[in-house]
Amino acid sequence: MVAVGERSTLNRAGRRLTAVGSTLLHRPTGVLEGTRWLFTWLALLSLVFSLPGIIPNVTANRLDLLLASASTAALCGSWIYSLVRQRVPFVLEVLDAFALTAFALAGPVPLAAAPLIFAAAWLRTFYGTPWRSAVRGVLYTAAVVAITVLWPMTPGHATAPDPARQAATISIMLLITVVTEQMRTVLQANDWAIERDKALTETGAKLLGMTDANAIRLLSWTTAGELGATTPGLRVLKVVRHNGLLQVGAHTGDFIEPPPTTLPGDVLRSIENSGEAQIMRSGPLNDAVGQPLVWECVPLTEQEEDAWLLVGAPKRIPEGTILSVRSLVNQVNLALRNSHSHHQLTAQAQHDALTGLDNRLSFTARLGAQLARTDTTEALHVLFLDLDDFKDVNDQMGHRAGDAVLIEVAERLRHCIRPQDICARLGGDEFAVVLTGTTDAAAAAIAQRMVGSLAAPIIVDGRPCRVGASVGVATAAPGADLEELVHQADVAMYAAKAHGKGQVQLFKPGLLQGESSLVSFERQLGRAAGAGELEVYYQPIVSLTDLRCTGAEALVRWQHPERGLLKPEEFISLAESSGAILGIGAFVLRRSCADAVTWPEARPGVPMTVHVNVSARELESDHFVDSVLWCLADSGLPAQRLVLELTETVVLESLAAVERLKTLAGHGIRVAIDDFGTGYSSLSTLRSLPISVVKLDASFVSGALSNPVDRTVVEAIVQMSAKLGIDSIAEGVERLDQQELLAQFGTDAVQGHLYCPAVPDAELRGWLARADTLPLEPVPSV
């Protein structure tokens, strides 16, 4: 047992020696600690170089040998201990003075210890405080005086010390102490500045990924504590003005007792229209911390109430500290502002911004949850509703009137359903409803009630608007697949529309087997690309910095042999549900790339980009990446000039789509989020995907001038995009005042009828030629 104990003691001693050796051999990273390490070695080397000078005396006199040995061991141990512990107890200061005196008395001349006195003064002053440096000067002066007095009394010293040289030693030592004290102060301030910068940098990196306001505030107080550690005696209080008093919230620093919960309101005086405040009475603050301090006030602008940080420190607050506190406050303010924007956008993730109904993503998620937990004996129905003649409202009365109609439609639909039912706007003038616990007859009755409710005129700006509705109803069978159920409701809705306006159609397995007009229309759509009936129109995208055309969005048109020129809203939904979108998308991509290659000829020196919309069906294809790359290679269009536009829902619903987008981005192709703000506008989505362009939905642009919520959303999206390095493009710009507002927000580019509607390639070339003397003059709808 004893042997084991001895071995353990030896092991501990060995580990300590190893740690001491490592400390001596490796220079610390801090500037002040590194300087202490360097001067420790200089002092030790000074001791080594001083030893040869006293060897003759040591060998001739046992007393000198004893003094030299003891002083050398004491100085080495004292200096190394201080380096390892990074502190100098006062007893070591006294020990150093005695050791220096003993070393000098062991030498042949009184000045033998002068180099060591200077080295010790340099080294020791890098520790402690100005008061300790003053005491050290007294001790070393006393050591020199003791050497002068004791020298003649020591055997073997025939000559008396020279008082002038001894006085010079004292003066040089004191000068070294003063200079080194100033150096220590500067190096300490530099180390503290580095610590503050490190704390702020790490906090800034952490805040980038935070959206929870409470977590942001908690992190800020942790960092405030780290900043306080770099300023001795620093205290920080958060105060909020409430009912004439200052309520004390979070605090950090060396408080003997917790500060009071309230302070008198007249401690601070707010400066009007600036957010700043002045400290009028510091007495209550000093009473709160238990000692007199110097105080400064830093406003917290991202609070719902008037709030400030009160920063106090003894004698003075270093400028670097107060700047770091203000920088921390600015970081936290920005993080809280981004958090607010994130929560605003997240709130829209589940609801349509215009009507307040569930949006497509929320509808899909809630329907999936209902299918997962609904008993097979409990009927579940999905209703798809599409407005009749809604396009006429937009064309005749404008988009603002159209938005008013959609809001009223949503309100009427709410009154037609039960509280437990789900009502959503899927986009445009398409709505969907999920009914649980209903029979086919009850579901049809609710659908008919919707049709009847929407048949009544809607008054907008004193004018009646008439829109009807066609509704398709699908019943969930046991084990129903979500996509199949939605497709059935969609097909039933198109069948209802094909039979005339204001109709309700229940889905039947043989619904599309007859020669209905819908079947004929779908077949014609499937043949449209191969039959040469599709055309690609282009709408210019104009930079707001100089009003120059920087690109164009490709928009498909169908030259129907019987119905004439059809716009996307009249056939794209059916194309997506039937699968015809794959052929349509491939045609548009090929034609767009081929046309875009020739654009630089019309606009020399302006490498215009072409924006091509991509559907979910296309992204799900395993051959999509190869198809895009083949189109670029075949046309000769540089990858950097192709921008693929996708809706937020398309991106979020497929992990494979995300990987395909990253692959395309790796080839230099740019990716844009279209109709941003109408789906799940997640900050994490923008960070994790290779998004380089955000397109603001036209509904926000049209309402930004009159609706404060729309205005805030537009401004938040533009500012957020700019900070993430993402370009922003606003759609649906129709008036100059909209252009001016978007420019004020910092929007990068715009498109809309103010500049040019969607036109064929030949007309686009003509428009570019007419606008050759840019910047162009915007004109109402060309």
NORDAGI-V84224 format. One record per backbone hydrogen bond with DSSP energy under -0.5 kcal/mol. NH is the residue of the N-H (numbers start at 1). CO is the residue of the C=O. E is the energy in kcal/mol with one decimal. If there is no record, write none. Layout:
nh = {NH & NH}
co = {CO & CO}
e = {E & E}
//
This chain:
nh = {5 & 6 & 7 & 8 & 9 & 10 & 11 & 12 & 13 & 14 & 15 & 16 & 17 & 18 & 19 & 20 & 21 & 22 & 23 & 24 & 25 & 26 & 27 & 34 & 35 & 36 & 37 & 38 & 39 & 40 & 41 & 42 & 43 & 44 & 45 & 46 & 47 & 48 & 49 & 50 & 51 & 51 & 52 & 53 & 54 & 54 & 55 & 55 & 58 & 59 & 60 & 61 & 65 & 66 & 67 & 68 & 69 & 70 & 71 & 72 & 73 & 74 & 75 & 76 & 77 & 78 & 79 & 80 & 81 & 82 & 83 & 84 & 85 & 86 & 87 & 92 & 93 & 94 & 95 & 96 & 97 & 98 & 99 & 100 & 101 & 102 & 103 & 104 & 105 & 106 & 107 & 112 & 113 & 114 & 117 & 118 & 119 & 120 & 121 & 122 & 123 & 124 & 125 & 126 & 126 & 127 & 133 & 134 & 135 & 136 & 137 & 138 & 139 & 140 & 141 & 142 & 143 & 144 & 145 & 146 & 147 & 148 & 149 & 150 & 151 & 152 & 153 & 154 & 154 & 157 & 158 & 163 & 166 & 167 & 168 & 169 & 170 & 171 & 172 & 173 & 174 & 175 & 176 & 177 & 178 & 179 & 180 & 181 & 182 & 183 & 184 & 185 & 186 & 187 & 188 & 189 & 190 & 191 & 192 & 193 & 194 & 195 & 196 & 197 & 198 & 199 & 200 & 201 & 202 & 203 & 204 & 205 & 206 & 207 & 208 & 209 & 209 & 210 & 213 & 216 & 217 & 218 & 219 & 220 & 221 & 222 & 223 & 224 & 225 & 226 & 227 & 228 & 229 & 230 & 231 & 234 & 234 & 235 & 236 & 237 & 238 & 239 & 239 & 240 & 241 & 242 & 245 & 246 & 247 & 247 & 248 & 249 & 252 & 254 & 255 & 256 & 263 & 267 & 268 & 269 & 271 & 272 & 274 & 275 & 278 & 280 & 280 & 281 & 286 & 287 & 288 & 289 & 290 & 291 & 294 & 296 & 298 & 300 & 301 & 303 & 307 & 308 & 309 & 310 & 311 & 311 & 312 & 313 & 316 & 318 & 322 & 323 & 324 & 325 & 326 & 327 & 328 & 329 & 330 & 331 & 332 & 333 & 334 & 335 & 336 & 337 & 338 & 339 & 340 & 341 & 342 & 343 & 344 & 345 & 346 & 347 & 348 & 349 & 349 & 350 & 350 & 352 & 356 & 358 & 359 & 363 & 364 & 365 & 366 & 367 & 368 & 369 & 370 & 371 & 372 & 373 & 374 & 378 & 379 & 381 & 382 & 383 & 384 & 385 & 386 & 387 & 388 & 393 & 393 & 394 & 395 & 396 & 397 & 398 & 398 & 402 & 403 & 404 & 405 & 406 & 407 & 408 & 409 & 410 & 411 & 412 & 413 & 414 & 415 & 416 & 416 & 417 & 417 & 421 & 422 & 424 & 425 & 426 & 426 & 427 & 430 & 431 & 432 & 433 & 434 & 435 & 435 & 437 & 438 & 443 & 444 & 445 & 446 & 447 & 448 & 449 & 450 & 451 & 452 & 453 & 454 & 455 & 455 & 456 & 456 & 458 & 459 & 460 & 460 & 463 & 465 & 467 & 467 & 468 & 470 & 471 & 472 & 473 & 474 & 476 & 477 & 480 & 485 & 486 & 487 & 488 & 489 & 490 & 491 & 492 & 493 & 494 & 495 & 496 & 497 & 498 & 499 & 500 & 505 & 507 & 511 & 513 & 514 & 516 & 520 & 521 & 522 & 523 & 524 & 525 & 526 & 527 & 528 & 528 & 529 & 531 & 532 & 533 & 534 & 535 & 537 & 537 & 538 & 539 & 540 & 541 & 542 & 543 & 544 & 545 & 547 & 550 & 551 & 552 & 553 & 554 & 555 & 557 & 558 & 559 & 559 & 560 & 560 & 564 & 566 & 570 & 571 & 572 & 575 & 576 & 577 & 578 & 579 & 580 & 581 & 582 & 584 & 585 & 586 & 587 & 588 & 589 & 590 & 591 & 592 & 593 & 594 & 595 & 596 & 597 & 598 & 598 & 599 & 599 & 600 & 601 & 602 & 602 & 603 & 606 & 607 & 608 & 609 & 610 & 611 & 612 & 612 & 613 & 614 & 619 & 620 & 621 & 621 & 624 & 627 & 628 & 629 & 630 & 631 & 632 & 633 & 634 & 635 & 636 & 637 & 641 & 642 & 643 & 643 & 644 & 645 & 645 & 646 & 648 & 651 & 652 & 653 & 654 & 658 & 659 & 660 & 661 & 662 & 663 & 664 & 665 & 666 & 667 & 667 & 668 & 669 & 670 & 672 & 673 & 674 & 674 & 676 & 678 & 681 & 681 & 682 & 686 & 687 & 688 & 689 & 691 & 692 & 693 & 694 & 695 & 696 & 696 & 697 & 700 & 701 & 702 & 703 & 704 & 704 & 706 & 707 & 708 & 711 & 712 & 713 & 714 & 715 & 716 & 717 & 718 & 719 & 720 & 721 & 722 & 723 & 724 & 725 & 726 & 727 & 729 & 730 & 731 & 733 & 734 & 739 & 740 & 741 & 742 & 743 & 744 & 745 & 746 & 746 & 747 & 748 & 749 & 750 & 751 & 754 & 755 & 756 & 759 & 761 & 764 & 765 & 766 & 767 & 768 & 769 & 770 & 771 & 772 & 774 & 776 & 778 & 779}
co = {1 & 2 & 3 & 4 & 5 & 6 & 7 & 8 & 9 & 10 & 11 & 12 & 13 & 14 & 15 & 16 & 17 & 18 & 19 & 20 & 21 & 22 & 25 & 30 & 31 & 32 & 33 & 34 & 35 & 36 & 37 & 38 & 39 & 40 & 41 & 42 & 43 & 44 & 45 & 46 & 47 & 48 & 48 & 50 & 50 & 51 & 51 & 52 & 54 & 55 & 56 & 57 & 61 & 62 & 63 & 64 & 65 & 66 & 67 & 68 & 69 & 70 & 71 & 72 & 73 & 74 & 75 & 76 & 77 & 78 & 79 & 80 & 81 & 82 & 82 & 89 & 89 & 90 & 91 & 92 & 93 & 94 & 95 & 96 & 97 & 98 & 99 & 100 & 101 & 102 & 104 & 109 & 110 & 111 & 113 & 114 & 115 & 116 & 117 & 118 & 119 & 120 & 121 & 122 & 123 & 124 & 129 & 130 & 131 & 132 & 133 & 134 & 135 & 136 & 137 & 138 & 139 & 140 & 141 & 142 & 143 & 144 & 145 & 146 & 147 & 148 & 150 & 150 & 151 & 154 & 156 & 161 & 162 & 163 & 164 & 165 & 166 & 167 & 168 & 169 & 170 & 171 & 172 & 173 & 174 & 175 & 176 & 177 & 178 & 179 & 180 & 181 & 182 & 183 & 184 & 185 & 186 & 187 & 188 & 189 & 190 & 191 & 192 & 193 & 194 & 195 & 196 & 197 & 198 & 199 & 200 & 201 & 202 & 203 & 204 & 205 & 206 & 207 & 211 & 212 & 213 & 214 & 215 & 216 & 217 & 218 & 219 & 220 & 221 & 222 & 223 & 224 & 225 & 227 & 228 & 228 & 231 & 312 & 252 & 310 & 250 & 237 & 308 & 247 & 306 & 245 & 242 & 263 & 240 & 245 & 261 & 238 & 236 & 234 & 253 & 254 & 246 & 264 & 265 & 278 & 276 & 270 & 271 & 271 & 269 & 267 & 278 & 267 & 282 & 283 & 284 & 285 & 286 & 286 & 313 & 311 & 309 & 307 & 299 & 300 & 305 & 239 & 298 & 237 & 296 & 309 & 235 & 294 & 314 & 316 & 318 & 319 & 320 & 321 & 322 & 323 & 324 & 325 & 326 & 327 & 328 & 329 & 330 & 331 & 332 & 333 & 334 & 335 & 336 & 337 & 338 & 339 & 340 & 341 & 342 & 343 & 344 & 345 & 346 & 346 & 347 & 357 & 352 & 423 & 350 & 359 & 360 & 361 & 362 & 363 & 364 & 365 & 366 & 367 & 368 & 369 & 370 & 375 & 377 & 435 & 474 & 433 & 472 & 431 & 470 & 429 & 468 & 389 & 390 & 390 & 391 & 392 & 393 & 393 & 394 & 398 & 399 & 400 & 401 & 402 & 403 & 404 & 405 & 406 & 407 & 408 & 409 & 410 & 411 & 412 & 413 & 413 & 414 & 418 & 434 & 432 & 358 & 424 & 430 & 430 & 427 & 385 & 424 & 383 & 422 & 381 & 433 & 379 & 379 & 439 & 440 & 441 & 442 & 443 & 444 & 445 & 446 & 447 & 448 & 449 & 450 & 451 & 452 & 452 & 453 & 465 & 457 & 458 & 463 & 460 & 458 & 454 & 465 & 388 & 386 & 503 & 384 & 505 & 382 & 380 & 475 & 477 & 481 & 482 & 483 & 484 & 485 & 486 & 487 & 488 & 489 & 490 & 491 & 492 & 493 & 494 & 495 & 497 & 471 & 473 & 508 & 510 & 510 & 514 & 516 & 517 & 518 & 519 & 520 & 521 & 522 & 523 & 524 & 525 & 525 & 527 & 529 & 528 & 528 & 557 & 535 & 555 & 759 & 553 & 538 & 551 & 750 & 548 & 748 & 748 & 543 & 541 & 541 & 609 & 539 & 611 & 537 & 535 & 566 & 533 & 557 & 558 & 564 & 560 & 558 & 567 & 568 & 568 & 571 & 572 & 573 & 574 & 575 & 575 & 575 & 579 & 580 & 581 & 582 & 583 & 584 & 585 & 586 & 587 & 588 & 589 & 590 & 591 & 592 & 593 & 594 & 595 & 595 & 596 & 596 & 598 & 598 & 599 & 599 & 603 & 605 & 606 & 550 & 641 & 552 & 610 & 643 & 554 & 645 & 615 & 616 & 617 & 618 & 621 & 623 & 624 & 625 & 626 & 627 & 628 & 629 & 630 & 631 & 632 & 632 & 638 & 639 & 610 & 641 & 670 & 612 & 643 & 672 & 674 & 647 & 648 & 649 & 651 & 654 & 655 & 656 & 657 & 658 & 659 & 660 & 661 & 662 & 663 & 664 & 665 & 664 & 642 & 644 & 693 & 646 & 672 & 695 & 675 & 345 & 679 & 680 & 682 & 683 & 684 & 685 & 689 & 671 & 671 & 727 & 673 & 694 & 729 & 676 & 697 & 697 & 698 & 699 & 700 & 701 & 703 & 703 & 706 & 707 & 708 & 709 & 710 & 711 & 712 & 713 & 714 & 715 & 716 & 717 & 718 & 719 & 720 & 722 & 721 & 692 & 694 & 749 & 696 & 751 & 732 & 735 & 736 & 737 & 738 & 739 & 740 & 741 & 742 & 743 & 742 & 728 & 728 & 542 & 730 & 733 & 752 & 752 & 538 & 536 & 760 & 761 & 762 & 763 & 764 & 765 & 766 & 767 & 769 & 772 & 547 & 776 & 754}
e = {-2.4 & -2.8 & -2.4 & -2.3 & -2.3 & -2.6 & -2.4 & -2.4 & -2.4 & -2.5 & -2.4 & -2.2 & -2.5 & -2.3 & -2.3 & -2.6 & -2.6 & -2.4 & -2.3 & -2.2 & -2.0 & -1.9 & -0.5 & -2.6 & -2.1 & -2.3 & -2.3 & -2.2 & -2.5 & -2.0 & -1.8 & -1.9 & -2.4 & -2.4 & -2.6 & -2.3 & -2.1 & -2.3 & -2.9 & -1.3 & -1.1 & -0.6 & -0.6 & -0.6 & -0.6 & -1.5 & -0.7 & -0.7 & -2.4 & -2.5 & -1.0 & -1.6 & -1.9 & -2.4 & -2.8 & -2.9 & -2.6 & -2.6 & -2.6 & -2.5 & -2.4 & -2.4 & -2.7 & -2.5 & -2.5 & -2.6 & -2.5 & -2.4 & -2.3 & -1.9 & -1.9 & -2.4 & -2.7 & -1.9 & -0.7 & -1.2 & -1.1 & -1.9 & -2.3 & -2.8 & -1.9 & -2.2 & -2.9 & -2.8 & -1.9 & -2.7 & -2.7 & -2.1 & -2.1 & -1.3 & -1.2 & -1.7 & -0.8 & -1.3 & -2.5 & -2.4 & -2.6 & -3.0 & -2.2 & -2.5 & -2.8 & -3.1 & -1.5 & -0.5 & -1.3 & -1.9 & -2.1 & -2.0 & -2.1 & -2.5 & -2.1 & -1.7 & -2.4 & -2.7 & -2.1 & -2.5 & -2.0 & -2.2 & -2.3 & -2.7 & -2.4 & -2.1 & -2.4 & -3.2 & -1.7 & -0.5 & -0.6 & -0.9 & -1.3 & -1.4 & -0.9 & -0.8 & -2.3 & -2.7 & -2.1 & -2.2 & -2.1 & -2.4 & -2.7 & -2.5 & -2.5 & -2.3 & -2.6 & -2.1 & -2.2 & -2.6 & -2.9 & -2.1 & -1.7 & -2.1 & -3.2 & -2.1 & -2.1 & -3.0 & -2.8 & -2.3 & -2.2 & -2.6 & -2.6 & -2.3 & -2.3 & -2.4 & -2.7 & -2.7 & -2.6 & -2.6 & -2.7 & -2.7 & -2.7 & -2.2 & -2.7 & -2.2 & -2.1 & -2.7 & -1.1 & -0.5 & -1.0 & -1.5 & -0.6 & -2.1 & -2.3 & -2.4 & -2.4 & -2.1 & -1.8 & -1.7 & -2.4 & -2.2 & -1.9 & -1.6 & -2.5 & -2.2 & -1.4 & -1.3 & -1.5 & -0.5 & -1.9 & -2.8 & -2.6 & -2.3 & -2.2 & -0.5 & -2.5 & -2.0 & -2.3 & -3.1 & -2.0 & -2.5 & -3.3 & -0.7 & -3.0 & -3.5 & -2.1 & -0.6 & -1.5 & -0.6 & -2.2 & -1.4 & -1.1 & -2.3 & -2.6 & -0.6 & -1.4 & -0.8 & -2.4 & -2.8 & -0.7 & -1.1 & -2.7 & -2.6 & -1.6 & -1.5 & -2.0 & -1.0 & -2.9 & -2.6 & -2.8 & -2.5 & -0.7 & -0.8 & -0.6 & -2.4 & -3.2 & -3.2 & -2.9 & -0.6 & -2.8 & -1.8 & -3.3 & -0.6 & -2.0 & -2.2 & -2.0 & -2.4 & -2.3 & -2.5 & -2.6 & -2.5 & -2.4 & -2.4 & -2.7 & -2.9 & -2.5 & -2.5 & -3.0 & -2.4 & -2.7 & -2.6 & -2.6 & -2.4 & -3.0 & -2.6 & -2.2 & -2.7 & -3.1 & -2.2 & -1.2 & -0.7 & -0.8 & -0.6 & -0.7 & -4.1 & -2.2 & -1.8 & -0.7 & -2.8 & -2.6 & -2.4 & -2.9 & -2.5 & -2.3 & -2.1 & -2.3 & -2.6 & -1.9 & -1.6 & -1.9 & -1.8 & -0.7 & -2.7 & -2.6 & -3.1 & -2.7 & -3.2 & -2.4 & -1.7 & -2.4 & -0.9 & -0.5 & -1.7 & -2.5 & -2.6 & -2.7 & -0.6 & -1.4 & -1.8 & -2.6 & -2.0 & -2.2 & -2.2 & -2.2 & -1.9 & -2.7 & -2.4 & -1.8 & -2.3 & -2.4 & -1.9 & -1.2 & -0.7 & -0.9 & -0.8 & -0.6 & -1.5 & -2.0 & -3.0 & -2.6 & -0.6 & -1.8 & -1.1 & -2.2 & -3.1 & -2.6 & -2.3 & -2.4 & -2.9 & -0.5 & -2.1 & -0.9 & -2.7 & -2.5 & -2.1 & -2.3 & -2.4 & -2.5 & -2.2 & -2.0 & -2.2 & -2.5 & -2.5 & -2.4 & -0.8 & -0.5 & -0.6 & -0.8 & -3.1 & -0.5 & -0.6 & -3.1 & -2.1 & -2.8 & -0.6 & -0.6 & -1.0 & -2.6 & -2.5 & -3.0 & -2.7 & -2.5 & -3.1 & -0.6 & -1.7 & -2.5 & -2.6 & -2.4 & -2.2 & -2.1 & -2.3 & -2.7 & -2.5 & -2.0 & -2.2 & -2.2 & -2.3 & -2.3 & -2.2 & -1.2 & -1.3 & -2.5 & -3.2 & -2.4 & -1.4 & -0.6 & -1.4 & -2.3 & -2.6 & -2.7 & -2.5 & -2.5 & -2.1 & -2.1 & -1.3 & -0.7 & -0.9 & -0.5 & -2.1 & -1.0 & -2.2 & -0.7 & -2.8 & -0.6 & -3.3 & -3.7 & -2.0 & -0.5 & -3.3 & -3.2 & -3.2 & -2.5 & -0.6 & -1.5 & -2.6 & -1.2 & -1.8 & -2.5 & -3.5 & -3.3 & -2.9 & -2.3 & -3.0 & -0.6 & -1.7 & -2.2 & -1.4 & -3.1 & -2.1 & -1.9 & -3.2 & -2.3 & -2.5 & -2.2 & -2.4 & -1.2 & -0.6 & -2.0 & -1.4 & -2.0 & -3.2 & -2.1 & -2.1 & -2.5 & -2.3 & -2.3 & -2.6 & -2.5 & -2.2 & -2.2 & -2.7 & -2.8 & -1.5 & -0.6 & -1.2 & -0.5 & -0.9 & -0.6 & -1.1 & -0.8 & -1.0 & -2.2 & -2.0 & -0.6 & -1.9 & -2.0 & -2.7 & -2.7 & -0.5 & -2.8 & -0.5 & -2.8 & -1.8 & -1.7 & -0.5 & -1.1 & -1.3 & -2.4 & -2.3 & -2.4 & -2.3 & -2.2 & -2.0 & -2.3 & -3.1 & -2.2 & -2.2 & -0.7 & -1.8 & -1.7 & -2.6 & -0.5 & -2.5 & -2.9 & -0.6 & -2.4 & -0.6 & -1.5 & -2.2 & -1.7 & -0.9 & -1.2 & -1.8 & -2.3 & -2.4 & -2.2 & -2.0 & -2.4 & -2.8 & -1.8 & -0.7 & -1.0 & -1.7 & -1.8 & -2.1 & -3.1 & -2.3 & -3.5 & -0.6 & -3.2 & -1.7 & -0.5 & -1.4 & -1.8 & -1.5 & -1.8 & -2.3 & -1.8 & -2.1 & -2.6 & -1.4 & -2.9 & -2.8 & -0.6 & -2.7 & -1.3 & -0.9 & -1.5 & -2.8 & -1.2 & -1.0 & -0.6 & -0.7 & -3.3 & -0.6 & -2.5 & -2.5 & -2.5 & -2.7 & -2.4 & -2.6 & -2.6 & -2.4 & -2.6 & -2.7 & -2.6 & -2.3 & -2.1 & -1.6 & -1.1 & -3.2 & -2.3 & -2.7 & -2.3 & -1.8 & -2.1 & -0.6 & -1.7 & -2.7 & -1.9 & -2.5 & -2.4 & -2.0 & -1.7 & -0.9 & -0.6 & -2.5 & -0.6 & -2.0 & -2.6 & -1.9 & -2.2 & -1.5 & -2.1 & -2.3 & -0.5 & -2.3 & -2.3 & -1.8 & -2.7 & -2.7 & -2.3 & -2.5 & -1.8 & -1.4 & -1.6 & -1.6 & -0.7 & -1.2}
//
